[in-house]
Amino acid sequence: MLNFILLQAETATKGQGNSWSFWVMMILIFVVFYFFMIRPQSKKQKELQKQRDAMQKGDKVVTAGGIYGVIKEVKETTFIIEIAKDITIKVDKGSVYADASDAQPGPKDER
């Protein structure tokens, strides 16, 4: 794909072929990347950030390292998480996810 783009750029600069077709193709490639890669990822990030902002004391969470616990204190950029009785750790908010292990199974999951 990259070779094709470079070949199109080379022919467009030499005056052979239509240079507008190169630019149309570049714009189409950018649009495809935006709608299939960039936009869904930014939506996912915004949703995750909203979820983290909504977390409060008593919520069950899992860290990026796989440690399960319960939020005991919420600070500006960190959580204090109790991972066992009287054992707490301080974790950055960016590495905490809601724990869905206790979630009720949906109708399709029941067996």
C-alpha positions as CSV (number, residue, x, y, z in Angstrom):
1,M,0.0,0.0,0.0
2,L,2.8,2.4,0.9
3,N,4.6,1.5,-2.3
4,F,1.5,2.4,-4.3
5,I,1.2,5.7,-2.5
6,L,4.8,6.5,-3.2
7,L,4.5,5.5,-6.8
8,Q,1.4,7.8,-7.2
9,A,3.3,10.7,-5.6
10,E,6.2,10.1,-7.9
11,T,4.0,10.1,-11.0
12,A,2.1,13.2,-9.8
13,T,5.3,15.1,-9.4
14,K,6.7,14.1,-12.9
15,G,3.6,15.4,-14.6
16,Q,2.3,12.0,-15.6
17,G,-1.2,10.9,-14.7
18,N,-3.6,13.0,-12.7
19,S,-2.3,14.6,-9.6
20,W,-5.9,15.2,-8.3
21,S,-6.4,11.4,-8.2
22,F,-3.5,11.1,-5.8
23,W,-4.9,13.7,-3.4
24,V,-8.4,12.2,-3.6
25,M,-6.9,8.8,-2.6
26,M,-4.9,10.4,0.2
27,I,-8.1,12.0,1.6
28,L,-10.0,8.8,1.3
29,I,-7.3,6.9,3.2
30,F,-7.4,9.6,5.9
31,V,-11.2,9.4,6.2
32,V,-11.1,5.6,6.5
33,F,-8.4,5.8,9.2
34,Y,-10.4,8.4,11.1
35,F,-13.7,6.6,11.1
36,F,-12.4,3.1,11.6
37,M,-9.4,3.7,14.0
38,I,-9.1,7.2,15.5
39,R,-12.8,8.0,16.3
40,P,-13.7,4.7,18.0
41,Q,-10.6,4.8,20.1
42,S,-11.3,8.4,21.3
43,K,-14.9,7.4,22.1
44,K,-13.6,4.5,24.1
45,Q,-11.1,6.7,26.0
46,K,-13.8,9.3,26.8
47,E,-16.2,6.5,28.1
48,L,-13.4,5.0,30.2
49,Q,-12.6,8.5,31.7
50,K,-16.2,9.1,32.6
51,Q,-16.3,5.7,34.2
52,R,-13.2,6.5,36.3
53,D,-14.6,9.9,37.3
54,A,-17.8,8.2,38.6
55,M,-15.9,5.7,40.8
56,Q,-16.4,6.3,44.5
57,K,-15.7,4.7,47.9
58,G,-16.8,1.1,48.1
59,D,-16.6,0.3,44.4
60,K,-14.9,-2.9,43.4
61,V,-12.1,-2.4,40.9
62,V,-9.2,-4.1,39.2
63,T,-5.9,-2.5,38.5
64,A,-4.0,-2.7,35.2
65,G,-1.7,-5.1,37.0
66,G,-4.6,-7.5,37.8
67,I,-5.0,-6.6,41.5
68,Y,-8.6,-6.8,42.7
69,G,-9.8,-4.6,45.5
70,V,-12.3,-2.1,46.9
71,I,-11.8,1.7,46.8
72,K,-11.4,3.1,50.3
73,E,-10.5,6.7,49.4
74,V,-10.7,8.8,46.3
75,K,-8.1,11.6,45.8
76,E,-7.5,14.0,42.9
77,T,-5.3,11.7,40.8
78,T,-5.1,8.5,42.9
79,F,-7.2,5.9,44.6
80,I,-6.5,4.2,47.9
81,I,-7.5,0.6,47.3
82,E,-7.9,-2.1,50.0
83,I,-6.7,-5.4,48.5
84,A,-7.0,-7.5,51.7
85,K,-8.0,-6.9,55.3
86,D,-6.0,-3.9,56.5
87,I,-3.8,-3.9,53.4
88,T,-4.1,-0.8,51.2
89,I,-2.3,0.4,48.1
90,K,-2.2,3.8,46.4
91,V,-2.9,3.5,42.7
92,D,-3.0,6.1,39.9
93,K,-6.5,6.6,38.5
94,G,-5.3,5.8,35.0
95,S,-4.6,2.2,35.9
96,V,-7.9,1.3,37.5
97,Y,-10.9,-0.3,35.8
98,A,-14.4,-1.2,37.1
99,D,-14.5,-4.9,38.3
100,A,-17.2,-6.7,36.3
101,S,-16.6,-10.1,37.8
102,D,-19.7,-9.8,40.1
103,A,-22.0,-8.6,37.3
104,Q,-25.1,-10.5,36.7
105,P,-25.0,-12.7,33.5
106,G,-27.2,-11.6,30.7
107,P,-29.8,-13.8,29.1
108,K,-27.3,-15.1,26.4
109,D,-24.7,-16.1,29.1
110,E,-27.1,-18.3,31.1
111,R,-26.5,-22.0,30.5
